[in-house]
């Protein structure tokens, strides 16, 4: 079975540093949270919106790892999304995605047609391997993606594992729109023991994408200047793990192919938030002086301090990712769509 689990975050607790760029979506988890917190009423989370069967299994899906907080975590903590044999998403009773094993989080308020995919925005997130729950590198995984509102493409997607058209495995590879020939925007080794920090700067008016990257506590730097990339169609941001099947002659990747049994895998996430980057306002570090924000100049990769307010697979192209995993309307919540 599938369900949508809505987790309510206190906006004040989640924004723990002097950040000048306005935050438009926030998925940072308050310190002190536990997996059980997600399933109780005595918490900052909205368990009343959670299906009963998912409350019972939530502590098996979400973990709180003992790792160093990410670049933009202050009084907030990393969390882990895990996969098991039961991680099968069903957008409807007649559309059960048995080909995938998947569990993703979607920021609530990100309905698919909201303002988070208009104007100039930067989506920040960090991720890390869990060596105790390693991914199966013979499969392709999507760890982060923006899926358009018609569910027909991903305008940007971070992949790992065995990726069609990519040499080698165990890398983090950021692609542009999978229905175009933009291809790879950035690639780096998925090194264990490292928190990999990303900033995806998207100009939805100019249809460009810039990639920022750093490791651990280092400030973000531009690793791919603003590049033409079709990011039209709005959509929803996904954070988690979508594990694709293996096998030959697969026509419907959502329902065919091989998945092993005994799956116990996970990916650690942290520091998820989106900011309004109008005027070029992009946070590169949370450690700046009060009243000051570090920004990246559009398209150049050069950083300045300012004061004040301001290769895709065929199945990707044909199917997108096969269905909605939607959210609701309160920007202080997160929706989780998966099975445990």
C-alpha positions as CSV (number, residue, x, y, z in Angstrom):
1,X,0.0,0.0,0.0
2,X,1.0,3.6,-0.4
3,X,0.3,6.7,1.6
4,X,1.1,10.3,2.0
5,X,2.7,11.2,5.4
6,X,2.5,14.9,6.2
7,X,5.1,16.1,8.7
8,X,4.6,19.6,10.1
9,X,7.8,21.6,10.9
10,X,8.0,24.7,13.0
11,X,9.3,27.4,10.6
12,X,11.1,29.3,13.4
13,X,12.9,26.2,14.6
14,X,13.9,25.2,11.1
15,X,15.6,28.5,10.2
16,X,18.4,28.8,12.7
17,X,20.9,31.2,11.1
18,X,21.0,34.8,9.8
19,X,19.9,34.1,6.2
20,X,19.1,37.1,4.0
21,X,17.6,35.4,1.0
22,X,13.9,34.7,1.7
23,X,13.1,31.1,2.3
24,X,10.2,29.8,0.2
25,X,10.2,26.1,1.2
26,X,11.9,24.6,4.3
27,X,12.5,20.9,5.0
28,X,15.1,21.1,7.8
29,X,14.2,18.8,10.7
30,X,14.3,20.4,14.3
31,X,16.9,19.0,16.7
32,X,15.5,16.4,19.1
33,X,13.3,14.8,16.5
34,X,13.1,11.0,16.4
35,X,11.5,8.6,14.0
36,X,8.7,8.2,16.6
37,X,8.2,12.0,16.6
38,X,6.9,11.7,13.0
39,X,4.0,9.4,14.2
40,X,2.8,11.2,17.4
41,X,0.6,14.1,18.2
42,X,3.0,15.4,20.9
43,X,5.4,16.7,18.3
44,X,5.8,19.5,15.8
45,X,4.6,17.1,13.1
46,X,1.1,16.7,11.7
47,X,0.4,13.0,12.4
48,X,-3.4,13.7,12.1
49,X,-2.9,13.8,8.3
50,X,-1.1,10.5,8.2
51,X,-2.8,7.2,7.3
52,X,-2.9,4.9,10.2
53,X,-1.1,2.1,8.5
54,X,1.8,4.4,7.7
55,X,2.0,5.7,11.3
56,X,2.6,2.1,12.4
57,X,5.6,1.7,10.0
58,X,7.0,5.2,9.9
59,X,9.8,4.4,12.4
60,X,10.9,1.7,10.0
61,X,11.1,4.1,7.0
62,X,12.7,7.3,8.6
63,X,15.9,7.1,10.6
64,X,17.8,9.7,12.5
65,X,21.4,9.0,11.9
66,X,24.3,10.0,14.1
67,X,26.2,12.2,11.7
68,X,27.5,15.8,11.7
69,X,24.8,18.3,10.6
70,X,25.1,19.7,7.1
71,X,26.3,23.1,5.9
72,X,22.9,24.8,6.5
73,X,21.8,22.9,9.6
74,X,21.7,25.0,12.8
75,X,19.4,23.5,15.5
76,X,18.3,21.1,12.8
77,X,19.5,17.6,12.1
78,X,19.9,15.1,9.2
79,X,17.4,12.3,8.6
80,X,17.5,9.2,6.5
81,X,15.1,7.8,4.0
82,X,15.2,4.0,3.7
83,X,14.1,1.4,1.2
84,X,12.8,-2.2,1.9
85,X,11.1,-4.9,-0.2
86,X,7.8,-3.2,0.6
87,X,8.8,0.2,-0.8
88,X,6.3,0.0,-3.6
89,X,4.4,3.2,-4.6
90,X,0.8,3.0,-5.9
91,X,-0.5,6.3,-7.3
92,X,-3.8,4.4,-7.7
93,X,-5.3,1.0,-7.2
94,X,-4.7,0.2,-10.8
95,X,-1.2,1.7,-11.0
96,X,1.0,-0.2,-8.6
97,X,4.7,0.5,-9.4
98,X,6.2,-3.0,-8.8
99,X,9.1,-2.2,-11.0
100,X,10.4,0.5,-8.6
101,X,11.4,0.5,-5.0
102,X,10.9,4.1,-4.0
103,X,10.4,6.4,-1.1
104,X,10.6,10.2,-1.5
105,X,9.8,13.3,0.5
106,X,8.0,16.2,-1.1
107,X,8.0,19.6,0.5
108,X,4.4,20.5,1.3
109,X,3.3,23.7,-0.3
110,X,5.0,22.4,-3.4
111,X,1.8,21.4,-5.1
112,X,3.2,21.3,-8.6
113,X,1.8,24.7,-9.6
114,X,3.0,26.8,-6.7
115,X,5.5,29.7,-6.8
116,X,8.5,27.5,-5.9
117,X,8.9,26.8,-9.6
118,X,8.5,30.4,-10.8
119,X,10.9,33.3,-11.1
120,X,14.4,32.7,-9.7
121,X,14.8,30.0,-7.0
122,X,17.7,28.0,-5.5
123,X,17.0,24.6,-4.0
124,X,19.5,23.5,-1.3
125,X,20.1,20.0,-0.1
126,X,22.8,17.8,1.3
127,X,23.2,14.0,1.2
128,X,25.4,11.3,2.5
129,X,25.9,7.6,2.2
130,X,24.8,5.2,5.0
131,X,27.5,2.6,4.9
132,X,25.3,0.3,7.1
133,X,22.6,0.5,4.4
134,X,24.5,0.7,1.1
135,X,22.8,1.2,-2.2
136,X,23.0,-1.6,-4.8
137,X,25.3,-0.1,-7.4
138,X,24.1,-2.5,-10.1
139,X,20.8,-0.5,-10.1
140,X,20.1,3.1,-11.1
141,X,18.8,5.4,-8.4
142,X,17.2,8.9,-8.5
143,X,18.0,10.7,-5.3
144,X,16.7,14.2,-6.1
145,X,14.5,15.4,-9.0
146,X,12.1,18.0,-10.1
147,X,9.2,16.3,-11.8
148,X,7.0,18.5,-14.0
149,X,3.3,19.0,-13.3
150,X,2.3,16.7,-16.1
151,X,4.5,13.9,-14.7
152,X,6.1,13.5,-18.2
153,X,9.7,14.5,-17.5
154,X,12.3,15.5,-14.9
155,X,13.7,18.9,-15.5
156,X,16.7,18.2,-13.3
157,X,17.7,14.9,-11.6
158,X,20.5,13.6,-9.4
159,X,21.3,10.0,-10.1
160,X,23.7,7.3,-8.8
161,X,24.5,3.7,-9.4
162,X,24.6,2.1,-12.9
163,X,23.3,4.9,-15.1
164,X,22.6,4.3,-18.8
165,X,25.1,6.1,-21.0
166,X,27.4,6.9,-18.1
167,X,30.8,5.1,-17.5
168,X,31.4,3.8,-14.0
169,X,29.2,3.6,-10.9
170,X,29.1,5.1,-7.5
171,X,29.0,8.7,-8.7
172,X,26.6,11.5,-8.1
173,X,25.5,12.7,-11.6
174,X,23.3,15.7,-12.1
175,X,21.3,15.7,-15.3
176,X,19.3,18.4,-17.0
177,X,15.8,17.8,-18.5
178,X,15.7,14.1,-19.4
179,X,13.5,14.8,-22.5
180,X,16.2,16.9,-24.0
181,X,19.9,16.5,-25.0
182,X,21.3,18.7,-22.2
183,X,22.8,15.6,-20.6
184,X,25.2,15.8,-17.6
185,X,25.4,19.1,-15.8
186,X,27.8,17.9,-13.1
187,X,29.4,14.7,-11.8
188,X,31.4,13.8,-8.7
189,X,32.4,10.6,-6.8
190,X,29.8,9.6,-4.2
191,X,32.5,9.4,-1.5
192,X,31.5,7.8,1.8
193,X,31.9,9.7,5.0
194,X,31.3,13.0,3.2
195,X,28.3,15.3,3.3
196,X,27.7,16.3,-0.3
197,X,26.1,19.8,-0.5
198,X,24.2,21.0,-3.6
199,X,22.6,24.2,-4.6
200,X,20.4,24.1,-7.8
201,X,20.0,27.7,-9.0
202,X,17.0,27.8,-11.4
203,X,15.9,30.8,-13.5
204,X,12.4,29.7,-14.5
205,X,12.0,32.9,-16.7
206,X,15.3,32.4,-18.6
207,X,15.1,28.5,-18.6
208,X,18.6,28.1,-17.1
209,X,20.1,25.9,-14.4
210,X,23.3,26.5,-12.4
211,X,24.9,23.9,-10.1
212,X,26.6,24.8,-6.8
213,X,28.5,22.1,-4.8
214,X,30.7,21.6,-1.8
215,X,31.6,19.0,0.8
216,X,31.0,19.0,4.6
217,X,31.4,22.5,6.0
218,X,32.9,24.2,3.0
219,X,31.0,27.0,1.3
220,X,29.2,26.2,-1.9
221,X,31.0,27.2,-5.2
222,X,29.7,27.2,-8.8
223,X,30.6,24.0,-10.6
224,X,28.4,24.6,-13.6
225,X,27.5,28.1,-14.8
226,X,24.0,28.9,-15.8
227,X,23.1,26.6,-18.7
228,X,20.2,26.5,-21.0
229,X,17.9,23.8,-19.7
230,X,14.1,23.4,-20.2
231,X,12.7,23.8,-16.7
232,X,9.2,24.8,-17.8
233,X,6.1,23.0,-16.7
234,X,6.6,23.7,-12.9
235,X,6.3,20.5,-10.8
236,X,7.4,19.0,-7.5
237,X,10.8,18.5,-5.9
238,X,11.5,14.9,-4.7
239,X,14.1,13.9,-2.1
240,X,14.7,10.2,-1.3
241,X,15.5,7.1,-3.3
242,X,13.8,5.8,-6.5
243,X,15.5,2.5,-7.4
244,X,15.0,1.3,-10.9
245,X,14.8,-2.3,-11.9
246,X,17.4,-4.2,-13.9
247,X,16.8,-6.5,-16.9
248,X,16.6,-6.7,-20.6
249,X,13.7,-5.8,-22.9
250,X,11.9,-3.7,-20.3
251,X,9.0,-1.7,-21.9
252,X,7.4,-0.3,-18.7
253,X,10.1,0.5,-16.1
254,X,7.4,1.2,-13.5
255,X,6.1,-2.3,-13.5
256,X,8.7,-4.7,-15.1
257,X,12.2,-5.8,-14.4
258,X,14.1,-7.3,-11.5
259,X,14.3,-6.2,-7.9
260,X,16.2,-8.3,-5.4
261,X,14.7,-9.4,-2.0
262,X,16.1,-8.5,1.4
263,X,16.5,-4.8,0.5
264,X,17.9,-2.7,3.4
265,X,19.1,0.6,1.8
266,X,19.1,4.2,2.8
267,X,20.3,7.7,1.9
268,X,20.9,10.5,4.5
269,X,19.5,13.9,3.7
270,X,20.0,17.3,5.4
271,X,19.7,21.0,5.0
272,X,16.8,21.0,2.5
273,X,15.3,24.4,1.8
274,X,14.5,26.6,-1.2
275,X,15.2,30.3,-1.3
276,X,14.1,33.2,-3.5
277,X,17.1,34.1,-5.6
278,X,15.6,37.2,-7.3
279,X,18.4,39.7,-7.9
280,X,21.1,37.0,-7.7
281,X,20.6,36.3,-3.9
282,X,22.0,32.8,-3.3
283,X,23.3,31.5,0.0
284,X,26.8,29.9,-0.2
285,X,27.4,29.5,3.5
286,X,25.5,29.9,6.8
287,X,28.6,31.3,8.6
288,X,28.5,34.9,7.3
289,X,28.4,37.9,9.6
290,X,25.0,39.1,10.9
291,X,23.3,41.3,8.4
292,X,25.4,39.9,5.5
293,X,24.8,37.2,3.0
294,X,27.2,35.5,0.6
295,X,25.8,35.2,-2.9
296,X,26.9,33.8,-6.2
297,X,26.8,36.0,-9.2
298,X,24.5,34.7,-11.9
299,X,26.3,32.5,-14.5
300,X,29.9,33.4,-13.5
301,X,30.6,31.3,-10.5
302,X,32.2,34.3,-8.8
303,X,31.2,34.9,-5.2
304,X,30.7,38.3,-3.5
305,X,29.6,39.4,-0.1
306,X,26.7,41.9,-0.1
307,X,24.8,43.6,2.7
308,X,21.0,44.0,2.7
309,X,17.9,42.3,1.3
310,X,19.1,41.2,-1.3
311,X,22.3,11.4,-20.7
312,X,18.9,10.2,-20.0
313,X,17.5,6.7,-20.4
314,X,14.8,5.9,-22.9
315,X,12.4,5.0,-20.1
316,X,13.1,8.4,-18.5
317,X,12.0,10.1,-21.8
318,X,9.0,7.9,-22.4
319,X,7.6,7.6,-18.9
320,X,8.9,10.4,-16.6
321,X,8.6,8.6,-13.2
322,X,5.1,7.3,-13.6
323,X,2.9,9.2,-11.2
324,X,2.2,11.9,-8.7
325,X,3.4,11.8,-5.2
326,X,1.8,15.1,-4.1
327,X,1.8,17.5,-1.2
328,X,-0.7,19.9,0.4
329,X,-0.8,23.6,1.1
330,X,1.1,24.5,4.3
331,X,4.8,25.4,3.6
332,X,5.8,24.2,7.1
333,X,5.0,20.6,6.3
334,X,6.6,17.8,4.3
335,X,4.8,15.0,2.5
336,X,6.4,11.6,2.3
337,X,5.1,9.1,-0.3
338,X,6.3,5.6,0.0
339,X,5.6,2.2,1.6
340,X,7.3,0.4,4.4
